[in-house]
């Protein structure tokens, strides 16, 4: 099992995370109903989770993660938008040549997501 350690910081949605257990996070994600989160969105989320480093982030380009998921970059970005809206991942979109960074989050019911996992 991989535990991702974060420095104590506040995420964009006001949550503060110290650790997220990646394997537990994936298990919780996969239990979400298909009508709430599509299979393609789950594939994107798991691909991001499997590529986070010790800081809890991945800076792989969207095109690279999209290839891992078997979809084009536009479809990948649509799934990322859904995952961000549901509170499963965070994203810092970079401009220019720098790739965006993605990190795992724990959805909360006030975000339209799910109770604490």
C-alpha positions in Angstrom: 0.0 0.0 0.0 1.2 3.5 -0.8 0.5 6.4 1.5 1.0 9.8 0.0 2.3 12.4 2.4 1.5 16.0 1.9 2.9 18.9 3.7 0.2 20.5 5.7 -1.5 22.7 3.2 -4.9 23.9 2.3 -6.2 22.7 -1.1 -8.2 24.8 -3.5 -11.5 23.7 -2.0 -10.4 24.6 1.6 -9.6 21.0 2.6 -6.4 20.3 4.4 -4.7 16.9 3.8 -1.8 15.3 5.5 -2.0 11.8 4.0 -4.1 9.9 1.6 -3.7 6.1 1.3 -3.7 5.6 -2.5 -5.0 2.0 -2.4 -7.8 2.9 -0.1 -8.6 5.9 -2.3 -8.8 3.7 -5.4 -11.0 1.2 -3.5 -13.4 4.0 -2.5 -13.5 5.5 -6.0 -14.3 2.1 -7.6 -17.3 1.7 -5.3 -19.0 4.8 -6.6 -22.1 4.1 -8.6 -21.8 4.1 -12.3 -24.5 6.7 -12.6 -22.5 9.1 -10.4 -19.1 8.5 -12.1 -18.5 6.9 -15.4 -16.2 4.0 -16.0 -14.0 6.2 -18.2 -13.7 8.8 -15.4 -12.7 6.0 -13.0 -10.0 4.8 -15.5 -8.7 8.4 -15.6 -8.7 8.7 -11.8 -6.9 5.4 -11.3 -4.3 6.3 -14.0 -3.6 9.6 -12.2 -3.4 7.8 -8.8 -0.9 5.2 -10.1 1.4 7.9 -11.4 1.5 10.2 -8.3 5.0 10.7 -6.8 6.0 10.9 -3.1 4.6 14.5 -3.0 1.2 13.2 -4.0 1.2 14.8 -7.4 1.8 13.8 -11.0 3.0 16.3 -13.6 2.6 13.9 -16.5 1.3 15.7 -19.6 -2.5 15.2 -20.3 -1.6 13.5 -23.6 0.5 11.0 -21.8 -2.1 10.1 -19.2 -4.8 10.1 -22.0 -2.7 7.5 -23.9 -2.4 5.4 -20.8 -6.2 5.5 -20.6 -6.8 4.7 -24.2 -8.5 8.0 -25.0 -7.6 11.3 -26.7 -6.6 14.3 -24.7 -9.9 16.1 -25.2 -11.8 13.1 -23.7 -9.3 12.9 -20.9 -9.8 16.6 -20.1 -13.6 16.1 -20.0 -13.2 13.2 -17.5 -10.8 15.3 -15.4 -13.4 18.1 -15.3 -16.0 15.6 -13.9 -13.5 14.3 -11.3 -12.6 17.8 -10.1 -16.3 18.7 -9.9 -17.0 15.6 -7.8 -14.0 16.3 -5.6 -11.9 13.2 -6.4 -8.9 15.0 -7.8 -7.4 18.5 -7.8 -5.7 20.1 -10.8 -3.4 23.0 -11.3 -3.6 24.0 -14.9 -0.3 25.3 -16.2 0.0 27.4 -19.3 2.6 27.1 -22.0 5.0 24.2 -22.1 4.6 23.1 -18.5 2.2 20.2 -17.9 -0.7 20.5 -15.4 -0.3 18.8 -12.1 -2.9 16.5 -10.6 -3.4 15.3 -7.1 -5.8 13.0 -5.2 -8.5 14.5 -3.0 -11.2 13.1 -0.7 -14.7 14.1 -1.8 -17.0 15.7 0.7 -20.8 15.9 0.6 -20.8 19.7 0.4 -18.8 19.6 -2.9 -21.6 17.5 -4.5 -19.3 14.5 -4.0 -19.5 11.9 -1.3 -19.1 11.7 2.4 -15.6 11.4 3.8 -13.9 8.2 2.5 
